[in-house]
Amino acid sequence: MKEWEKTEIEEGRPDGKISRRQFVKGMAWGAAAISLSSILPGCAAAAVATGTEGTTKGAGETTAPVSAGSPEGGIYIQGGDINMNGQTYTLEFIQPVKLVAKIDGEEKTEGTWRSSNKHLVSVDPDGTIVMRDGVGGYDVEITWSFEGTVYSVNFHTGQTSGAHSIEVDRPMTRGDFLIRLADYFGWYHYNGVMDDGTDIDNEGNIMTAERVRNYFDVTGRNDYVKPVEAALDMGILTASSPDDCFYPMSVMTREDAAVILCRAFCLEALKEDYLSDFEDAAKISPECRDALNTLTGRNFMRGITDRMLGPSDGITDTQARIIIEAISRRIVSPVWSMPVSHRKFVRCRPIWFTSTKNATVHWRCRAFNISHPQMKGLFVGDRGNGVTLSDEWGEWIDYIPGYSTDPMFGLNNNWDFPYDNVYFCVEVEAYATRDGLEDSPVSRFIWRIDRPAWHDFATDKLHEGSEDYPAVYRFFDNFQAAAYYIEGSKMGILYDGLMPTNTTTTLIDQVNKIATKPYVFVLGHNHGDHKGAMAAAYNNGLDVYFCDRVGPIDGEWSIETYAKDYTSGNPTVVDTVSGTYTGDKVHLVSEGDVLDLGNCKFEVYQLPGHEDASILIYDREHGLLFSSDIYGVNRYWVADQFGAKGVRQDLLLSLHQQLMAAYTKDGRQVRELYTGHNRIGVGSDYLMVWEQCLQNLVNYGPDSVSDDRRGDGAILAKDGNSFNTLNWTGFSISGKQVVAEYKGKYDGNVFTRIELDNTGESDRVESNLYFDYKTNAQLSNVTFSDAELVGHDFKYKAGQEMENELLEDGRLKYAVSNKFVPFDYEYEVLISPLQDTVTMTPVAMSDRITALTVNGAPASSRCPVTVPASGPAVVTVTGPDGKTNRTYTFTFRTA
């Protein structure tokens, strides 16, 4: 874009010399000025007959005094010379009017404009007032304030029949233009996602400095900030330095808009010249000419007249809308992706987007910049979607947004050269089609997939230890699993063990470098990407803790050491050590146990579902909760979801709600939650999202599910948007979507719709639930503030064949002790001697129940109720159908 030099001193700028385009052309306030004398006699603008007159000071109206000889400060109409501060004017049917504020005769560009009633008279941030509703008889105060100085002017709405300012389509600001564009394309902002990628250049090399993703003058929480920064992240806008300015409040010129639109829609320049005969063609900036020629030559953009193009005129919202609609009605919008292009990951699952509804995306890929020649020809992917490591392009693959499997590019499941940093780059071409529209232009993306050596753990320190706070370290392996070393004043815990390294260095070796106290190993859950170091811990003489009943007691372990040239074609193992988990170094733990580290104590909790031996540890005093995989993940770039299919989802909801009550007992709360794969910690709101995900499924069954990006037709129970919040999660559940074809009843047009397969060939969504969501009248939890429930064994495999399987000692294998069980209806509750009342809080499993009573009196789920301790408390729940009832009886006895 055309640059010019202007000296502009502005507070907060890096210097006074600013290189920029002269974006502001003037906002064509001529029309507004014509009406100025109508509301303000004596204004410099010429008066015309509009039937509106200004008022003089009337009864009860006051004028702010102005000291003789002092510089005037106040509110003026732009172009006018009358100070309106403290005045009152009758405002009727007018065009928008631009107000300005002056201090000591100097017009101020800073400050805040406010209206006391925006419904009647609104005021824009630049001081433009617009009459919105002309119902008469009301006073509206317009104020401007800056650093303690406040000026005001009052407008009296005099019309009695209602009126509105003429809808003058004023030029858009640059910020507003980007808001419209981002809304159309649906771009997401990078701060709304958890992204551990690193920038790369066009050759796939890691950049020493990240790309610029913000402008100096695009700050705060203004509506345009995220759209502008998203466009910058997408490569639609460019900046060479964070000191570059975008000038979001300046007018967006037609030629600048053309450049941005051509970039956003990936439109190629036309060779034929369509601009030369416009009378103002010479005013077109050279760098904008191709874009204007493309839009006008393809009839997407029209001149301001048949002879004038108006390249430096401001573009109006109507003009911008018509251009965007003209393009989108003829051409399928280009494909864009999350994560954005030119990023490095250990693995990523890009998801393709196009703003054209019902379009099909077509993509293909190839590899280049491959670190090891021996890897050429290797397929890297998941569920058949990935890349063959070759510089030859693969076949085109059809992709239906919201249904198809996302490709997976990742080396986390690749064992070649475990001692080396292994990498390759994948290049993707993608375009979209829809019948009746021109195919979208081809979009190109590059990602570098970079796997460190298996023992090169990423390590960071989350908390510095102190006398009353534990030190907390986190480790990641190249599978992107997380383990944590927590050290108190007396001892430490290594929680989880990542993948095995299969090299001469293990996670235990890394922890030994930072540990200053003796420590033990605690297995979060018994999956391969979390138990890798447990064998090394046991073999090194550490005490090992895992879950009672279902943990790997007496199970076999082995440690394999691979050769340095190990590949899938040359799988050489140089050493193997093996044994079994037996002896006094093996400890079984269950819910209620406590691990005392000195200055902190970790309570043990169980939450099966993802894996039966799932153990959580909770430092109640400091609010630290470590959960391994059961609380899921929220990394959008690997299409994260997790499965908890080992327990019916409504029963899992009950177990979790009981843990939430335990976490918050005595006024405590979870401040930081660290899961088995998250790149950052999350807080208690995330636990609420996790619960709501299950709650939606319990409430609405098949109406609550969405697509799973990991498989064609697979489905999720999901809560939260994975692209604009970190507080989201998704449960992989049984069931399947299909693409069904239909024919219009009247027009005969064929269309498709994604819907659930209820033919019987696939599991139904209802199979994920123990209770029927349509009639569910169960309690999922009940708490007592001044009494103690005598819990039962919670058989979490209820509804499955192994529900009643026993251990050798006669205990149920798949059970958690001392729990409220939704399908048990008789309970004892322990109370204190001489206790007269008991306060209880019943929690219905479904939010859609139609009634809940306690001892016959109406009550509400999650609301405490006080009952006499002299007799049992009887809770009756009526399900969503209004017919099904379940009754629970709680009998009180002295402890």
VOKE-597460 format. One record per residue (C-alpha): x, y, z. Coordinates in steps of 0.2 Angstrom, whole numbers, plus 2048, in hexadecimal, padded with zeros to 3 digits. Layout:
<recs>
REC   u   v   w
REC   X   Y   Z
...
</recs>
This chain:
<recs>
REC   u   v   w
REC 800 800 800
REC 805 812 7FD
REC 810 819 80B
REC 813 82B 810
REC 81D 832 81E
REC 814 83C 82B
REC 81B 843 83B
REC 80E 83F 848
REC 811 840 85B
REC 806 835 865
REC 807 82E 876
REC 80D 81C 877
REC 814 81C 866
REC 826 815 864
REC 82B 825 85B
REC 824 834 852
REC 828 82F 841
REC 81A 824 83A
REC 819 81C 829
REC 808 81A 823
REC 7FB 81C 816
REC 7EF 82C 817
REC 7E0 821 81B
REC 7D5 82F 821
REC 7CD 837 812
REC 7BF 840 81B
REC 7AF 838 820
REC 7A4 842 814
REC 79B 84C 821
REC 794 858 814
REC 783 850 816
REC 784 851 829
REC 78A 863 828
REC 77A 868 81E
REC 76F 864 82D
REC 77B 86B 83A
REC 772 87D 839
REC 762 874 83B
REC 766 86E 84D
REC 773 87C 851
REC 770 88E 84A
REC 77F 897 846
REC 789 888 840
REC 795 88C 832
REC 78C 87F 827
REC 77F 886 81B
REC 76D 883 821
REC 760 87A 817
REC 74E 877 81A
REC 74C 868 824
REC 73E 86D 82F
REC 749 86C 83F
REC 74F 87A 849
REC 75B 87C 858
REC 755 882 868
REC 75A 891 873
REC 75C 88F 885
REC 74B 88C 88C
REC 744 88A 89E
REC 74E 87F 8A8
REC 75C 87E 89C
REC 76D 884 8A1
REC 77D 888 897
REC 78E 885 89E
REC 797 895 8A1
REC 7A7 898 897
REC 7B3 8A4 89F
REC 7B7 8B3 896
REC 7C8 8B3 88D
REC 7CB 8A0 891
REC 7CE 894 883
REC 7BE 88B 880
REC 7BC 879 883
REC 7AC 86F 87F
REC 7A3 865 872
REC 7A1 86C 860
REC 799 866 850
REC 7A7 862 844
REC 7AA 871 839
REC 7A0 87C 845
REC 7A6 88A 851
REC 798 889 85F
REC 79C 881 86F
REC 78E 876 873
REC 794 871 885
REC 785 872 891
REC 779 877 883
REC 768 86E 87F
REC 762 86C 86E
REC 752 864 866
REC 757 855 85C
REC 74C 84E 84F
REC 74E 847 83E
REC 760 84A 839
REC 76E 842 830
REC 77D 83B 83B
REC 787 84A 842
REC 799 849 847
REC 79E 851 858
REC 7AF 856 85D
REC 7B6 85A 86E
REC 7C3 868 871
REC 7CE 86D 87F
REC 7D6 87E 87F
REC 7D1 87F 86C
REC 7D9 86F 868
REC 7CF 861 860
REC 7D1 851 86A
REC 7D2 840 862
REC 7D2 837 872
REC 7C4 835 87F
REC 7B4 82C 881
REC 7A3 830 87A
REC 794 82A 883
REC 781 82C 881
REC 775 82B 88F
REC 768 822 884
REC 76F 819 875
REC 75E 813 870
REC 759 825 86C
REC 76A 82D 867
REC 77A 823 865
REC 78B 829 864
REC 79A 821 85B
REC 7AC 820 863
REC 7B0 82E 857
REC 7A2 83A 85D
REC 795 837 84F
REC 784 838 856
REC 775 82F 84E
REC 763 831 852
REC 75C 81F 854
REC 74B 821 85B
REC 742 832 859
REC 734 82F 866
REC 733 841 86E
REC 734 848 87F
REC 744 840 885
REC 755 848 889
REC 765 83F 884
REC 776 845 88A
REC 785 843 880
REC 795 844 889
REC 7A8 844 885
REC 7B5 840 893
REC 7C8 840 893
REC 7D3 840 8A2
REC 7C7 848 8AE
REC 7C0 854 8A2
REC 7AD 852 89D
REC 7A3 85B 891
REC 791 858 88D
REC 783 85D 881
REC 770 859 883
REC 764 855 875
REC 751 855 877
REC 748 849 86C
REC 73A 854 866
REC 731 849 859
REC 721 840 85F
REC 71E 834 851
REC 72F 82C 851
REC 73E 82F 845
REC 74F 828 841
REC 75E 830 83A
REC 761 82D 827
REC 76B 81D 825
REC 77B 825 81E
REC 786 816 81A
REC 796 81E 820
REC 7A7 818 81C
REC 7AD 809 826
REC 7BC 80A 831
REC 7CA 7FE 82E
REC 7C6 7F5 83E
REC 7B3 7F3 839
REC 7B8 7EC 828
REC 7C2 7DE 830
REC 7B4 7DA 83C
REC 7A9 7D7 82D
REC 7B6 7CD 824
REC 7BA 7C2 833
REC 7A8 7BF 836
REC 7A5 7B9 824
REC 7B4 7AD 824
REC 7B2 7A8 837
REC 7C5 7AB 83B
REC 7CA 7A6 84C
REC 7D6 7B0 857
REC 7E6 7A8 85D
REC 7E3 7AC 86F
REC 7D3 7A2 86F
REC 7DC 791 86D
REC 7EB 788 875
REC 7F8 787 868
REC 80A 781 86B
REC 810 783 859
REC 81F 78D 853
REC 820 798 844
REC 829 791 834
REC 82E 799 824
REC 829 794 812
REC 837 786 812
REC 831 77F 822
REC 840 786 82C
REC 83C 78B 83E
REC 83C 79E 840
REC 847 7A6 84D
REC 83A 7B3 850
REC 827 7B1 84F
REC 81D 7BA 842
REC 815 7CA 847
REC 803 7C7 84D
REC 7FE 7D8 853
REC 7FE 7EA 84F
REC 804 7F8 85A
REC 7F3 801 859
REC 7E8 7F2 85A
REC 7E6 7EF 86D
REC 7DA 7ED 87B
REC 7C9 7E5 87A
REC 7C2 7EE 86B
REC 7B7 7E4 85F
REC 7C3 7E5 851
REC 7D3 7DF 85A
REC 7D0 7CC 858
REC 7CA 7CE 846
REC 7D9 7D8 841
REC 7E5 7CD 84A
REC 7DD 7BD 843
REC 7DF 7C4 831
REC 7F1 7C8 836
REC 7F4 7B6 83C
REC 7EB 7AF 82C
REC 7F7 7B9 821
REC 7E9 7C4 81A
REC 7F2 7D3 822
REC 804 7D5 824
REC 80F 7DE 831
REC 822 7DF 831
REC 823 7E5 843
REC 818 7E6 853
REC 81B 7F9 851
REC 811 7F9 841
REC 800 801 841
REC 7F0 7FC 83A
REC 7E6 80C 83D
REC 7D6 803 842
REC 7CC 813 844
REC 7D0 81A 834
REC 7C6 818 824
REC 7C8 808 81A
REC 7CB 80E 808
REC 7C3 805 7FA
REC 7D4 801 7F3
REC 7DB 7FA 803
REC 7CB 7F0 805
REC 7CE 7E9 7F4
REC 7DF 7E3 7F9
REC 7D9 7DA 809
REC 7CA 7D2 800
REC 7D5 7CB 7F2
REC 7E1 7C4 7FF
REC 7D2 7BD 80A
REC 7CA 7B5 7FB
REC 7DA 7AF 7F2
REC 7D5 7B8 7E2
REC 7E2 7B7 7D4
REC 7E6 7C8 7CB
REC 7DE 7CA 7BA
REC 7E9 7CD 7AB
REC 7DD 7D9 7A2
REC 7DD 7EB 7A7
REC 7CB 7F1 7AC
REC 7D0 801 7B5
REC 7D9 80C 7A9
REC 7C9 815 7A3
REC 7C3 81A 7B4
REC 7C5 82D 7B6
REC 7CE 82B 7C6
REC 7D9 81C 7C1
REC 7E9 826 7C4
REC 7E4 828 7D6
REC 7E6 815 7D9
REC 7F5 810 7E3
REC 800 804 7D9
REC 800 7F7 7E6
REC 7ED 7F6 7E7
REC 7EA 7F6 7D4
REC 7EA 7E4 7D1
REC 7DD 7E1 7DF
REC 7D1 7EF 7D9
REC 7D3 7E8 7C7
REC 7CF 7D7 7CD
REC 7BF 7DC 7D7
REC 7B8 7E8 7C9
REC 7BD 7DD 7BB
REC 7B4 7CE 7C2
REC 7A5 7D9 7C6
REC 7A7 7D7 7D9
REC 7AA 7E9 7DC
REC 7A2 7F8 7D3
REC 7A8 80A 7D2
REC 7A0 818 7DC
REC 799 81E 7CB
REC 79B 817 7B9
REC 7AB 822 7B7
REC 7B2 823 7C8
REC 7B9 815 7D2
REC 7BD 81F 7E2
REC 7CC 815 7E7
REC 7D0 820 7F6
REC 7BE 822 7FC
REC 7B9 819 80B
REC 7AF 809 808
REC 79E 808 810
REC 797 7F9 819
REC 78A 7F7 80B
REC 798 7F7 7FE
REC 7A3 7EA 808
REC 794 7DF 80B
REC 78F 7DF 7F8
REC 7A0 7DB 7F3
REC 7A2 7CC 7FF
REC 791 7C6 7FA
REC 795 7C7 7E8
REC 7A5 7BD 7EA
REC 79D 7B0 7F5
REC 78E 7AD 7EA
REC 799 7A9 7DB
REC 7A9 7A1 7E2
REC 7AB 795 7F0
REC 7B4 79D 7FE
REC 7C6 798 800
REC 7CC 78A 80C
REC 7D4 78F 81C
REC 7DB 785 82A
REC 7DD 784 83D
REC 7EB 783 842
REC 7F1 791 836
REC 7FF 78D 829
REC 811 78E 82C
REC 812 787 83D
REC 81C 779 846
REC 814 76B 850
REC 818 75A 856
REC 808 756 84E
REC 7F9 75F 848
REC 7E8 75B 841
REC 7E3 76A 836
REC 7D1 76D 834
REC 7CB 775 823
REC 7BE 783 823
REC 7B5 78C 815
REC 7A7 799 818
REC 79D 792 80A
REC 790 787 811
REC 78E 775 80B
REC 79F 776 802
REC 7AA 767 800
REC 7BD 769 803
REC 7CA 760 7F9
REC 7DC 75F 7FF
REC 7EC 756 7FB
REC 7FD 756 803
REC 80F 752 801
REC 81F 753 80C
REC 82F 75C 80A
REC 83E 760 815
REC 83F 74E 81C
REC 84C 74D 82A
REC 851 73B 826
REC 852 733 815
REC 84D 722 81C
REC 83C 729 821
REC 837 72D 80F
REC 828 723 809
REC 822 721 81B
REC 80F 725 81E
REC 80C 730 82D
REC 7FA 732 833
REC 7EC 72B 83C
REC 7DC 722 836
REC 7E3 722 824
REC 7E4 735 824
REC 7F6 73C 823
REC 804 73E 818
REC 810 733 80F
REC 822 73A 811
REC 825 73D 7FE
REC 827 74D 7F4
REC 819 746 7E8
REC 808 74D 7EB
REC 7FB 741 7F2
REC 7EA 73E 7EB
REC 7DC 74B 7EE
REC 7D1 746 7FD
REC 7BF 74C 7FF
REC 7BB 754 810
REC 7AA 759 816
REC 7AB 766 824
REC 7A2 75F 834
REC 7A4 74D 82E
REC 7B4 748 826
REC 7C4 742 82F
REC 7D1 750 832
REC 7E2 74B 82B
REC 7EF 747 838
REC 801 74C 836
REC 80C 747 844
REC 81C 73E 849
REC 816 73A 85B
REC 812 728 856
REC 822 726 84C
REC 830 71C 854
REC 83D 71F 847
REC 84E 726 84D
REC 849 728 860
REC 859 731 864
REC 857 73E 856
REC 84D 74D 853
REC 842 747 844
REC 838 753 839
REC 82F 756 828
REC 825 763 821
REC 813 760 819
REC 80C 76B 80C
REC 7FA 76B 809
REC 7EF 772 7FA
REC 7DD 774 7FD
REC 7CE 77B 7F4
REC 7BB 77A 7F6
REC 7AD 776 7EA
REC 79A 778 7EA
REC 78E 775 7DC
REC 789 785 7D3
REC 798 78F 7D9
REC 7AA 791 7D2
REC 7B7 787 7DB
REC 7C0 790 7E9
REC 7D2 795 7E5
REC 7DF 789 7EC
REC 7E6 78C 7FD
REC 7F7 786 802
REC 7FD 782 814
REC 80D 77C 81B
REC 811 774 82C
REC 821 76D 833
REC 81F 75D 83D
REC 82D 75D 849
REC 830 74E 855
REC 83E 750 862
REC 848 741 868
REC 83E 736 873
REC 847 73B 883
REC 848 74E 87F
REC 83A 752 88B
REC 833 764 88A
REC 833 76A 89C
REC 82D 779 8A5
REC 82B 77F 8B7
REC 819 783 8BB
REC 81C 788 8CE
REC 82B 78D 8D8
REC 82B 784 8E8
REC 82A 78D 8F9
REC 828 788 90B
REC 815 787 909
REC 813 783 8F6
REC 81A 774 8EC
REC 825 776 8DD
REC 81D 770 8CD
REC 825 76A 8BD
REC 81E 764 8AD
REC 825 759 8A0
REC 81E 755 88E
REC 824 747 882
REC 822 748 870
REC 812 73F 871
REC 80C 74F 87A
REC 808 746 88A
REC 80B 74F 89A
REC 813 749 8AA
REC 816 754 8BA
REC 823 754 8C8
REC 81C 75B 8D8
REC 828 75E 8E6
REC 823 762 8F8
REC 82E 766 907
REC 830 754 90B
REC 82E 74A 8FB
REC 828 74A 8E9
REC 81C 742 8DD
REC 81F 73E 8CA
REC 80D 73D 8C4
REC 80C 733 8B4
REC 81B 72D 8A9
REC 818 732 897
REC 81D 726 889
REC 82C 71B 88B
REC 83B 723 883
REC 843 712 87D
REC 854 71B 87E
REC 861 71B 88B
REC 859 72A 894
REC 848 729 89D
REC 83D 736 8A5
REC 843 730 8B6
REC 855 736 8B0
REC 84D 747 8AC
REC 844 748 8BD
REC 853 743 8C7
REC 85C 753 8C0
REC 84F 75E 8C8
REC 849 754 8D7
REC 850 75A 8E8
REC 846 74E 8F3
REC 841 73C 8F2
REC 833 739 8E7
REC 826 72B 8E2
REC 81D 727 8D1
REC 80A 728 8D0
REC 802 721 8C1
REC 7F4 72D 8BB
REC 7ED 71F 8B0
REC 7F3 70F 8A8
REC 7F5 714 895
REC 805 713 88B
REC 807 726 889
REC 807 728 89C
REC 80F 719 8A4
REC 81F 719 89A
REC 82B 71E 8A8
REC 822 713 8B5
REC 82D 704 8B1
REC 83D 70F 8B2
REC 836 716 8C3
REC 834 704 8CA
REC 844 6FE 8C3
REC 84D 70D 8CB
REC 846 708 8DC
REC 839 715 8DD
REC 828 712 8E6
REC 81A 710 8D9
REC 808 715 8DD
REC 7F9 710 8D2
REC 7E7 70C 8D4
REC 7E0 6FF 8DF
REC 7D4 6F1 8D7
REC 7D9 6F5 8C5
REC 7EB 6FB 8C5
REC 7F9 6F0 8BD
REC 7FE 6E7 8CE
REC 808 6D8 8C9
REC 808 6DE 8B7
REC 817 6DC 8AC
REC 823 6EA 8A7
REC 831 6EC 89B
REC 83E 6F9 896
REC 844 6F8 884
REC 853 702 87E
REC 853 705 86B
REC 863 707 860
REC 867 718 85A
REC 863 713 848
REC 852 70B 84D
REC 845 70D 83F
REC 835 705 83B
REC 83F 6FC 82D
REC 84E 6F8 839
REC 846 6F5 84A
REC 856 6F1 854
REC 854 6EF 867
REC 864 6EF 871
REC 85E 6EB 882
REC 84F 6E6 88C
REC 84B 6E5 89E
REC 83B 6DE 8A5
REC 832 6D9 8B5
REC 822 6DA 8BF
REC 81A 6E8 8CA
REC 81B 6DE 8DB
REC 823 6E1 8EC
REC 823 6EF 8F9
REC 827 6FC 8EC
REC 816 6FA 8E4
REC 807 703 8ED
REC 7F5 703 8E9
REC 7EB 713 8EC
REC 7D8 717 8EC
REC 7CD 726 8EF
REC 7D0 72D 900
REC 7E2 72A 901
REC 7EE 738 904
REC 800 73B 8FE
REC 809 747 90A
REC 817 751 902
REC 81A 75B 911
REC 814 76D 90D
REC 806 766 903
REC 7FB 757 903
REC 7F3 74E 8F4
REC 7E2 745 8F5
REC 7DF 737 8EA
REC 7CF 736 8E0
REC 7C9 729 8D3
REC 7C0 72D 8C3
REC 7BF 71E 8B7
REC 7B9 71F 8A5
REC 7C8 724 89B
REC 7D1 716 8A3
REC 7CC 70B 8B2
REC 7DB 70F 8BD
REC 7DA 722 8BB
REC 7E1 72B 8CA
REC 7DF 73E 8CE
REC 7E9 747 8DB
REC 7E3 757 8E3
REC 7EC 763 8EE
REC 7DD 76B 8F7
REC 7E6 779 900
REC 7EE 780 8F0
REC 7E1 77B 8E3
REC 7EC 770 8D8
REC 7E4 762 8D0
REC 7ED 755 8C4
REC 7E2 74A 8BA
REC 7EB 741 8AD
REC 7E0 73E 89E
REC 7CE 73C 8A6
REC 7CB 74F 8A5
REC 7CF 74F 893
REC 7D8 75C 888
REC 7D5 76C 87F
REC 7E2 76D 871
REC 7D9 771 861
REC 7E8 76E 855
REC 7E7 75B 858
REC 7D4 759 858
REC 7D4 755 86A
REC 7C7 74B 872
REC 7C8 73D 87E
REC 7BF 72D 882
REC 7B6 728 892
REC 7AC 71A 88B
REC 7B1 70E 89A
REC 7A3 716 8A4
REC 791 71A 89E
REC 792 72D 89C
REC 783 731 8A8
REC 78C 727 8B5
REC 79C 730 8B1
REC 793 740 8B4
REC 78E 73A 8C5
REC 79F 735 8CA
REC 7A6 746 8C4
REC 799 750 8CD
REC 79D 747 8DD
REC 7B0 74B 8DB
REC 7AB 75E 8D8
REC 7A2 75E 8E8
REC 7B2 757 8F0
REC 7BE 763 8E7
REC 7B3 772 8EE
REC 7B0 76B 900
REC 7B4 778 90E
REC 7B4 786 901
REC 7C3 780 8F7
REC 7C4 780 8E4
REC 7CF 77A 8D6
REC 7DA 788 8D1
REC 7E5 77F 8C5
REC 7E1 76F 8BB
REC 7EF 766 8B2
REC 7EA 758 8A7
REC 7F3 74A 89D
REC 7F5 754 88D
REC 7F1 766 88F
REC 7FF 773 88B
REC 7F8 77E 898
REC 7EF 77D 8A8
REC 7DD 781 8A9
REC 7D1 786 8B8
REC 7C1 781 8C0
REC 7B7 787 8B2
REC 7BE 77A 8A7
REC 7B7 76D 8B3
REC 7A6 775 8B1
REC 7A8 773 89E
REC 7AD 761 8A0
REC 79D 75E 8AB
REC 792 768 89F
REC 798 75D 890
REC 791 74E 899
REC 782 757 89F
REC 77D 75C 88D
REC 77E 74A 888
REC 773 744 897
REC 767 752 894
REC 765 751 881
REC 76C 741 87B
REC 76F 741 868
REC 76A 753 867
REC 77A 757 871
REC 788 750 866
REC 793 757 858
REC 7A0 750 84C
REC 7B1 749 851
REC 7BF 74F 847
REC 7C8 73E 849
REC 7BD 733 83E
REC 7B0 733 831
REC 79F 734 839
REC 7A6 732 84B
REC 79E 73D 858
REC 7A2 747 867
REC 799 74D 877
REC 7A0 75F 877
REC 79F 76F 881
REC 7A7 77F 87C
REC 7AF 785 86C
REC 7C0 77E 869
REC 7C5 78D 85F
REC 7C1 79C 86A
REC 7C3 795 87C
REC 7CE 78A 886
REC 7C0 785 890
REC 7B9 777 885
REC 7BA 764 884
REC 7B3 756 87A
REC 7AF 744 87E
REC 7B0 737 871
REC 7A0 72D 872
REC 798 71E 869
REC 78D 722 85A
REC 790 727 848
REC 78A 735 83C
REC 787 732 82A
REC 785 73D 81B
REC 773 73B 815
REC 76C 741 804
REC 75B 749 802
REC 751 750 7F3
REC 747 760 7F5
REC 734 75D 7F6
REC 730 76C 7EA
REC 740 771 7E1
REC 747 75F 7DF
REC 759 765 7E3
REC 763 758 7EC
REC 76C 75D 7FC
REC 775 754 80A
REC 774 754 81C
REC 77F 74D 82A
REC 775 744 837
REC 776 736 843
REC 776 724 83D
REC 767 71C 846
REC 765 70D 83A
REC 76C 701 847
REC 77D 6FF 83D
REC 785 70A 84A
REC 783 70D 85C
REC 776 719 861
REC 77B 728 86C
REC 76F 722 879
REC 77B 713 87B
REC 787 71E 884
REC 77B 721 893
REC 775 715 8A1
REC 765 71E 8A3
REC 758 724 895
REC 75B 736 893
REC 749 738 88F
REC 743 732 89F
REC 752 734 8AB
REC 74B 737 8BC
REC 75C 733 8C6
REC 766 73C 8D2
REC 778 73D 8CD
REC 77E 744 8DE
REC 779 74A 8EF
REC 783 753 8FB
REC 781 757 90E
REC 789 767 916
REC 786 760 928
REC 785 74D 926
REC 78F 73F 91E
REC 787 734 910
REC 78C 721 913
REC 790 71D 901
REC 78F 70D 8F7
REC 79A 705 8EA
REC 798 70E 8DA
REC 798 700 8CC
REC 79F 70B 8BE
REC 79D 6FD 8B2
REC 78B 6FC 8B4
REC 782 6F8 8A4
REC 791 6EE 89E
REC 796 6DB 89F
REC 7A3 6DD 8AC
REC 798 6E7 8B8
REC 799 6DB 8C6
REC 7AA 6D3 8C3
REC 7B3 6CF 8D4
REC 7C5 6D0 8DA
REC 7CD 6C1 8E2
REC 7CA 6C9 8F3
REC 7B7 6CA 8EF
REC 7B6 6DD 8EC
REC 7AE 6E4 8DC
REC 7BC 6E7 8CF
REC 7B4 6F6 8C6
REC 7AD 700 8D5
REC 7B1 710 8DF
REC 7AD 70F 8F1
REC 7A2 71B 8FC
REC 799 723 8EE
REC 787 729 8EA
REC 781 71D 8DD
REC 772 723 8D2
REC 76A 712 8D0
REC 76B 70F 8E3
REC 75C 716 8EC
REC 75E 713 8FF
REC 76C 71C 909
REC 771 71F 91B
REC 778 730 920
REC 782 733 930
REC 77E 742 93B
REC 784 749 94B
REC 77B 745 95C
REC 76D 751 960
REC 76D 758 94E
REC 75C 75E 949
REC 75D 762 937
REC 767 75D 928
REC 76B 768 918
REC 76C 75E 908
REC 76F 763 8F6
REC 767 756 8E9
REC 76E 757 8D7
REC 763 750 8CA
REC 76C 747 8BC
REC 762 74F 8AE
REC 75F 762 8AE
REC 74F 75E 8A5
REC 746 756 8B3
REC 734 75D 8B6
REC 733 75C 8C9
REC 73E 758 8D8
REC 737 757 8EA
REC 73E 754 8FB
REC 732 74D 908
REC 724 752 8FC
REC 729 764 8FB
REC 72F 76C 8EA
REC 742 76E 8E9
REC 74E 771 8DB
REC 75E 768 8D5
REC 76E 76F 8DC
REC 764 77A 8E9
REC 767 776 8FC
REC 758 770 906
REC 757 76E 919
REC 74E 75F 920
REC 74A 758 931
REC 756 74C 937
REC 749 742 941
REC 743 739 931
REC 749 734 920
REC 74B 740 912
REC 741 73A 903
REC 746 741 8F2
REC 73B 73E 8E3
REC 741 743 8D1
REC 735 744 8C2
REC 73E 742 8B1
REC 73C 74C 8A1
REC 72D 742 89C
REC 723 748 8AB
REC 71F 736 8AF
REC 72E 72C 8B5
REC 732 72E 8C7
REC 741 728 8D2
REC 741 729 8E5
REC 750 729 8F0
REC 74F 727 903
REC 75D 72E 90F
REC 75B 727 921
REC 764 731 92E
REC 76E 729 93C
REC 77A 72F 949
REC 78C 72B 945
</recs>
